[in-house]
Amino acid sequence: MDLNFQNTENAFAYKSDKDLKDARFLFSSMSKAWLVRLGVWATPKALKWNLPVKGLIRKTIFKQFVGGETLKQTTSVADHLAKFNVQIILDYGVEGGQGEDKYDHSREEFIRVINFASGQPNIPFMSIKVTGMARFGLLERIHELSNYNDVVKGVLNTDGLTTEEKEEWQRVCDRMLAICKTAVEKKVGVMIDAEDSWIQHPVDALTTQMMMQFNKENPVVYNTAQLYRHDRLQYIKDVNEFAKASGFVCAFKLVRGAYMEKERARAAEKGYPSPINPDKAATDREFNDAVRYCVDPANNMYTLVGSHNEESNRLAAELIDKYGLPHNTDRVYFSQLYGMSDNITFNLAKAGYNSTKYLPFGPINDVIPYLMRRAEENSSLGGQTGRELNLIREEIKRRGI
Ligand SMILES: Cc1cc2nc3c(=O)[nH]c(=O)nc-3n(C[C@H](O)[C@H](O)[C@H](O)COP(=O)(O)OP(=O)(O)OC[C@H]3O[C@@H](n4cnc5c(N)ncnc54)[C@H](O)[C@@H]3O)c2cc1C
């Protein structure tokens, strides 16, 4: 079957006429930069002052991008998408908040998500952020003390830490261990998000340790590589070589990376070379080369292509065919954020590929930072909104509604 990402009938089959018109209203509102700026400024304040805005948020941006306020509410989205052969990656958004109690709470929440996902037929993975379970300053300190070659092997240098800091780090490792143990028992995969480059050493090393322990035959734990970084393709290769030598399977989620401006600004401010590729074309090249490396069966990798880029998704799909793998090979998954790039997700699903949506959930107050990021990302001129809006309009025209 030919992959046609312009097929809007498949892309929006899961949306009723009303949902489609609501989406048109939302995306055309988000195309107005001034409105988004105002919304991003006013919404958190309105919530803080308890103004009655939750109903409006729930019916508009929340409905488009979030699976529900509770875990249980995500079931109806998961069940609905299952009818279209699309699976779910549950994303419990822990953003902000510090302290050991908060980190322990996050661990319990992640475990609760795993237990829930294991009882659902359509939720093969969940995602976690290490910053939800560890103090940022501690991660930063361990990053500074450690070096690339050790990190590839899952080794960190904690010699320079105080006794208290060492104990604090041990608690972070214990939280991660508890989560991954539950994930193995319950047969749910865990995707570890990538965040800022200056805390990535401890995140990477801990993830490699988990892969060593739990990815014996099947991949349970996936690390994330941000290909806007010029060193990440080499990193994937180095970890994979180490995995082959040590007898575990290496699994990576591939993304371009979400924090480019922040990365560049910090590098300029502190006077070190930017870790980010010089331009978009270079990032695209790195990403697509990573796709080529990870899908090639000779490299024995497991991968998830996390992207809204049509070319990169098409490339991965074509490689699956080229290597004669079944479309639903467990070696390659695809994923887009819920509410975005349905033309990619649903057309891949229709063609039988392992197609998934990243589905965040949580109380409105907690997911506001996530929603504000979606609004900002979708308001950039000529960016995602233009594409989304055109596709929605085309489908409305096709349905004659
Ligand atoms: C399922 C899923 C999971 C994700 N998980 C993570 C995660 O764990 N960590 C994370 O950081 N992000 C994550 N993201 C976000 C992701 O990194 C991207 O920000 C987003 O998907 C846009 O990239 P793209 O490939 O979809 O699309 P495109 O529109 O093709 O690419 C946009 C991206 O290209 C890069 N870029 C743009 N301009 C330049 C430039 N001038 N120079 C160099 N590079 C440039 C940036 O990374 C930008 O985000 C995830 C996304 C998805 C869909």
The ligand as an SDF file (V2000), in Angstrom:
LIG
                    3D

 53 58  0  0  0  0  0  0  0  0999 V2000
    6.6490   11.3330   20.2010 C   0  0  0  0  0  0  0  0  0  0  0  0
    7.5420   12.4970   20.4850 C   0  0  0  0  0  0  0  0  0  0  0  0
    8.3850   12.4650   21.6100 C   0  0  0  0  0  0  0  0  0  0  0  0
    9.2340   13.5460   21.8780 C   0  0  0  0  0  0  0  0  0  0  0  0
   10.0920   13.4810   22.9540 N   0  0  0  0  0  0  0  0  0  0  0  0
   11.0250   14.4600   23.1120 C   0  0  0  0  0  0  0  0  0  0  0  0
   12.0510   14.3600   24.1070 C   0  0  0  0  0  0  0  0  0  0  0  0
   12.1310   13.3970   24.8820 O   0  0  0  0  0  0  0  0  0  0  0  0
   12.9610   15.3800   24.1950 N   0  0  0  0  0  0  0  0  0  0  0  0
   12.9390   16.4710   23.3480 C   0  0  0  0  0  0  0  0  0  0  0  0
   13.8120   17.3470   23.4450 O   0  0  0  0  0  0  0  0  0  0  0  0
   11.9620   16.5990   22.4330 N   0  0  0  0  0  0  0  0  0  0  0  0
   11.0150   15.6260   22.2840 C   0  0  0  0  0  0  0  0  0  0  0  0
   10.0640   15.7650   21.2970 N   0  0  0  0  0  0  0  0  0  0  0  0
    9.9740   17.0290   20.5070 C   0  0  0  0  0  0  0  0  0  0  0  0
   10.9200   17.0120   19.3260 C   0  0  0  0  0  0  0  0  0  0  0  0
   12.2490   17.0380   19.8000 O   0  0  0  0  0  0  0  0  0  0  0  0
   10.7590   18.1880   18.3580 C   0  0  0  0  0  0  0  0  0  0  0  0
   10.8370   19.3940   19.0570 O   0  0  0  0  0  0  0  0  0  0  0  0
    9.4950   18.2230   17.5690 C   0  0  0  0  0  0  0  0  0  0  0  0
    9.0060   16.9510   17.3170 O   0  0  0  0  0  0  0  0  0  0  0  0
    9.7450   18.9540   16.2440 C   0  0  0  0  0  0  0  0  0  0  0  0
   10.6190   18.2010   15.3940 O   0  0  0  0  0  0  0  0  0  0  0  0
   10.0680   17.3560   14.1580 P   0  0  0  0  0  0  0  0  0  0  0  0
   11.0330   16.2760   13.8020 O   0  0  0  0  0  0  0  0  0  0  0  0
    8.7310   16.8820   14.5340 O   0  0  0  0  0  0  0  0  0  0  0  0
    9.8230   18.4030   13.0010 O   0  0  0  0  0  0  0  0  0  0  0  0
   10.5860   19.4450   12.1100 P   0  0  0  0  0  0  0  0  0  0  0  0
    9.6120   20.5700   11.9820 O   0  0  0  0  0  0  0  0  0  0  0  0
   11.1200   18.8480   10.8660 O   0  0  0  0  0  0  0  0  0  0  0  0
   11.8390   19.9500   12.9370 O   0  0  0  0  0  0  0  0  0  0  0  0
   11.8240   20.9980   13.8420 C   0  0  0  0  0  0  0  0  0  0  0  0
   13.0360   20.7720   14.7240 C   0  0  0  0  0  0  0  0  0  0  0  0
   14.2450   20.8970   13.9400 O   0  0  0  0  0  0  0  0  0  0  0  0
   15.2800   21.4390   14.7340 C   0  0  0  0  0  0  0  0  0  0  0  0
   15.6860   22.7360   14.1430 N   0  0  0  0  0  0  0  0  0  0  0  0
   14.8600   23.7250   13.7050 C   0  0  0  0  0  0  0  0  0  0  0  0
   15.5700   24.7800   13.2540 N   0  0  0  0  0  0  0  0  0  0  0  0
   16.8830   24.4660   13.4110 C   0  0  0  0  0  0  0  0  0  0  0  0
   18.0960   25.1630   13.1700 C   0  0  0  0  0  0  0  0  0  0  0  0
   18.0970   26.3970   12.6570 N   0  0  0  0  0  0  0  0  0  0  0  0
   19.2600   24.5380   13.4630 N   0  0  0  0  0  0  0  0  0  0  0  0
   19.2890   23.2790   13.9600 C   0  0  0  0  0  0  0  0  0  0  0  0
   18.1560   22.5770   14.2310 N   0  0  0  0  0  0  0  0  0  0  0  0
   16.9770   23.1500   13.9600 C   0  0  0  0  0  0  0  0  0  0  0  0
   14.6910   21.6460   16.1330 C   0  0  0  0  0  0  0  0  0  0  0  0
   14.9730   20.4880   16.8800 O   0  0  0  0  0  0  0  0  0  0  0  0
   13.1950   21.7570   15.8630 C   0  0  0  0  0  0  0  0  0  0  0  0
   12.4060   21.3800   16.9930 O   0  0  0  0  0  0  0  0  0  0  0  0
    9.2100   14.6870   21.0250 C   0  0  0  0  0  0  0  0  0  0  0  0
    8.3610   14.7130   19.9140 C   0  0  0  0  0  0  0  0  0  0  0  0
    7.5480   13.6400   19.6300 C   0  0  0  0  0  0  0  0  0  0  0  0
    6.6600   13.7060   18.4320 C   0  0  0  0  0  0  0  0  0  0  0  0
  1  2  1  0
  2  3  1  0
  2 52  2  0
  3  4  2  0
  4  5  1  0
  4 50  1  0
  5  6  2  0
  6  7  1  0
  6 13  1  0
  7  8  2  0
  7  9  1  0
  9 10  1  0
 10 11  2  0
 10 12  1  0
 12 13  2  0
 13 14  1  0
 14 15  1  0
 14 50  1  0
 15 16  1  0
 16 17  1  0
 16 18  1  0
 18 19  1  0
 18 20  1  0
 20 21  1  0
 20 22  1  0
 22 23  1  0
 23 24  1  0
 24 25  2  0
 24 26  1  0
 24 27  1  0
 27 28  1  0
 28 29  2  0
 28 30  1  0
 28 31  1  0
 31 32  1  0
 32 33  1  0
 33 34  1  0
 33 48  1  0
 34 35  1  0
 35 36  1  0
 35 46  1  0
 36 37  1  0
 36 45  1  0
 37 38  2  0
 38 39  1  0
 39 40  1  0
 39 45  2  0
 40 41  1  0
 40 42  2  0
 42 43  1  0
 43 44  2  0
 44 45  1  0
 46 47  1  0
 46 48  1  0
 48 49  1  0
 50 51  2  0
 51 52  1  0
 52 53  1  0
M  END
$$$$
